């Protein structure tokens, strides 16, 4: 990984020394840059950009140039030091993104070729940098014609939506799923995947000045019903749908409880976030008498547990297919030049507990 | 059911009219009594005793005399009107107990005989009465030599303990289970069943004046560790055990969260009560990053779903076997003559949120 390369490269090693006799097309020598932080804190303050040499790949290594990488909430929390998993410092942030293979090492015998598009197979690859050197076991090849933003953002959020719809309760044609934070990147993916499999969605969002605009947007994506937290209990449209057996919760606190109360007997609420900074509150009666189950989902764990599992490739194939056919749009986003990373970090911070557009770092490479 | 018989019996029908030509031994005519309430409220105030005629069983009916019936928390809450399920009023309380068959109807072709001991198969049979007429499908025959108190109390509390240890996480020899409210009737059964299958128990109880006495009592039952809520976090004895994958929670609120935090990655907390009158509070991180699952258990639902399932008989056989071999003692209890039911109701109410000894109504019949 680049992080290791950065740390391990003795400063005396000049790029000019990289002419190592590799056959043409397998060499690469240039200058790149990475973002890095050495202490936890406010991302705008602790993250710095650093010029770094880009060595040629050796042995079975693959050199990729990054094309685009999102700023996800988990990246922000990792930098702040509040995330569940903390890398050793200094660290290059970035858990997701899409790159293009530019060269492979002399001893490389794998299936990747320059020009191939790849996304990380491993967690915490450190995607906020222009170039990455990695073994190809760390990477997953994706369709060459994949849209840039889709490719950069498909694994984490749509992956989370896909698994939550698939792994907890069997939901099929005509069933209903309820979710809060429905305008989150995961929420938008949930709506679209649900449409593709014929599942109704009850989408709960917080009230806000432009609420009608947001409702229209989610409805355009395919939301069956969009309600504010206040409207949820009394909504006739909600009552008219089959009671949901699956609830997806990224807010927790009172909103989580309200959503949980809509579940049919024996339903499951899957928590994947805590935007309210409150715990999940489960009424005793819901658990005992209505047989409600409360679970959690973490894409990172799922990926680790299914590192090379065919289910993972199957999921990505399915998601890219949906995206290609126009059924899964990338989240509402802003492409930010890598050099303006500070702007991306600033805009990625929640404002009054709400997240704005997904910030995506775009590299000059792309 | 007696309730129906009570209600349906025209007052003009005299006991003297019950000489219906049944062969000797199939007749029965006497006077009995039932407890009854016509409105929800304080059990001591709303429950009244009523003399009732005891008709002879007709057709395929079975007449049993009650021997003993406990006052369970669910009975109290049902009378108060705070329980999840409410019977139509007026109603005869009592969900559990043991009776003895005294006569069967003319057309009876089942396997029960006078002298057989039986417990309810159905929920809400209304056991707080001297006699019950029911079809034998409402009853389960139990071993004739079963101890009176064991028979009267085995189905609900030890049944709950048994199922929670069996149906959520596989716990076997050397594993650990943690529970709060460990001195409850269910808790005491958990400790003893766990001992019988080689499972360690971490038992959390609230601090109280006679705490050492309580610790000694639970230790005598086989508890591996007994700690107060305050001692739980820092207990070296707790840390020395394999982390529990199963937690049993009848308190909820903060106590539930404290117990949940002790669970190993991927563990399950099963809630079967809310003594604190607080909801179950699940930290978001526990759900997402530690993959903790929160479930609920309700014996009534299990029994309904397994009404005639062999698993039910298997469970009762196992529990009676444990009891017979001295490995499962009945809960700490007081036998109260049926005529003193008011005393039993009073003593069954929680004092400062704590339950005292199990109150068991004992009928003159026994």
Interface residues (C-beta under 8 A of the other chain):
Chain A: X84 X85 X252 X257 X271 X272 X273 X274 X279 X280 X281 X282 X283 X284 X285 X286 X287 X288 X289 X290 X291 X292 X293 X294 X295 X296 X297 X298 X301
Chain B: X84 X85 X252 X257 X271 X272 X273 X274 X279 X280 X281 X282 X283 X284 X285 X286 X287 X288 X289 X290 X291 X292 X293 X294 X295 X296 X297 X298 X301
